[in-house]
Amino acid sequence: MNPHGLKKDEYDVVIIGAGIGGLVCGCYLAKAGMKVLIVEQNYKVGGYCQSFARDGFLFDACAHSLGSCRKNGGTITKILEGLGITDRISLKRSNPSDIILTPDHKISFYSDLKQTIAELQNIFPKEGKNIQSFFGLLTSPNSIPLLAFRNKTFQSVLDKYFTNSKLKAILSLPVLGNAALSPSLISGFTASVVYREFVFDGGYYPNGGMQVLPDTLASRFKELGGTLLLSHLVNKIKIDHNEAKGVLLAGGDFIPAKYIVSACDAAETFFDFLGREKIDKDFANKLLTLEPSLSMFIMYLGIDDDMRVSFPGYTNIWYLPHYDMETLYLEAKNSRVNKLAEYYMVRILSNNRSLTICINANFESEEFWNTHKESITNSLIRNMEKIFPSLSKHIVYKGVSTPQTLYSWTLNYKGASYGWAWLPSQLMVEGLSQRTFIKNLYLTGHWTTSGQGLPAIAYLGSNCARLILNKNKEKDLASFSSAK
C-alpha cells in the first residue's frame, strides 16, 4: 500500500489522453494530492498541440498559436499561474496577430484594438459606428449579452450590425479558419468567443514552439507525483453496475481507478471504450446524428535564405480569393479537389524560415488523399505565389498532413480539427457535458460540446478536476488558487 491507501497499480484517477485538457486536469488533481495516471496512445504529449523538426526547420503540427493569455483574466494565464509554471513558458506576441488579404484590401488585426477598429473604419467608413458597436460588444467585460447569440448564427449577428457584404465576409474569415464553419452555420456565441480569445487576445506563441506548452504541463504533472504512460492504447473502460472501475489497455493490463476521465473523442469513448450495449439507445442515436467539425489539410514548407518574406514572423496570413464564404465552406466540405487550395491560412516562423499552411478539408478515405494529395499540394503552392512570388523556387523542405494524418495522431472522429461542429444545435448537448450518465466517468476537451479552442480545452481540464475534487471533500481545492 502507498500513502494514498491504494495498491501499487491502483489510481484515484486515470485520464485517457495527454492533450492539453488531459494534462491540465491531471496537474490539478495531482496537485490536490490524488494519485493520477495519464495514458496516451502517442509517443509524445500534446495531441494537436505538437511541434516537430525536419531538416533544420521547426514546424507546429496543427495548433499554431495561443489565445487568452492576457495578464488579467486570460484563461491560459490563470492556469499557468495556478500550476506555478508561468516562468517556465516564455510567450511572444505577434503584432499584428492576423492579416487578411482580399481581392481589394489588406486588413490587420493588432494587439491594440483601437488601431484595428480605426483600420476597418478607414476601409469601410459608412460602417464606422457599426464597427465600433460590434467590437465593443465582443470585448465587453460583461459576456452575458453574448449568450443571446447562442441559438443564432453568426451570419444573423453580422446582418444585424452591418450592410456591407465584403465587410461581413472579412469578419467571417477568422471564424471559418478557426472553427471550420461558415457564418450561416456557426453559433453566434461560438464565433464571438473566437474573436474574444483568438483574435482580440490572440497571436501568442511559446518560444521553442507549441510543443513547449504540453511538455511543460507534462513535466509539472510528474513533479506533482503524476504518472504518465505513453505509447499505450486504452481498449475499454470497465463498468460495473453503471460505475466506472478502471481501464483495460490494448496489451491486456487492467488498471483500476476510482474515477476515469476521457480527454479524447466522445464517439470512441461511448461506442468503443464502453460499448453500445452500455449506452442508452436514444443517447446512442443522438451521438450518431451529431456532426464533427471539418478536418485540415496542412502543408509544411522550409524555405531558403534567399527568399525575402514581406510579412512579420509569427503572424497568421489569411488569403481570401473572393467574398462568398458559403461557397468556400462547401468546397471544403464537399472535397472539391480543384477548389480546396483557393483559400488558406499561412503561419510564418521567421527565425527558421518555416511556413505552415492550413486549409479546411473533409475527412475522406486514405485512398482519396493518396490520389489527390500531390495535386492539392502543387495547387496550394501555385496559389501561395500570389502572396509569396517565386515561392516554388525557394522550397528546400516540403511535408504534408492530411485529415487521415490528423486522425492517426489523436483518433479524433473523422480527423475533426475542433471536435463537434459548433452549430447552435450542438452546444451544451444533454449527455455530453463533463459529467456522464456513468458514475465516476467524466469527459473533458472539445468533445463535451462545452467549449472550443485551446483556452476552452484548458479551462475544461481544470473544471473537470474541480468536479472530481468537489466529490472528494478531503482533497485540496486550494490547488486552484495556489501556485505552490
Buried (B, 14 or more C-beta within 10 A) or exposed (E): EEEEEBEEEBBBBBBBBBBBBBBBBBBBBBBBBBBBBBBBBBEBBBBBBBBBEEEEBBBBBBBBBBBBBBEEEBBBBBBBBBBBBBEBBEBEBBBBBBBBBBEEBEBBBBBEBEBBBBBBBEBBEEBBEBBBEBBEBBBEEEBEEBEEBBEBBBBBBBBEBBEBEBBBBBBBBBBBBBBBBBBBBBBBBBBBBBBBBBBBBBBBBBEBBBBBBBBBBBBBBBBBBBBBBBEBEBEBBBBEEEEBBBBBBEEEEEBBBBBBBBBBBBBBBBBBBBEEEBBEEEBBEBBEEBBBBBBBBBBBBBBEEEBEBEBBBBBBBBBBBEBBBBBBBEBBBEBEBEBBBBBBBBBBBEEBBBBBBBBBBBBBEEEBBEEBBEEBBEBBBEBBEEBBEEBBEBBBBBBBBBBBBBBBBBBBBBBBBBBBBBBBEBBEBEBBBBBBEBBBBBBBBBBBBBBBBBBBBBBBBBBBBBBBBEEBEEBBBEBBEEEE
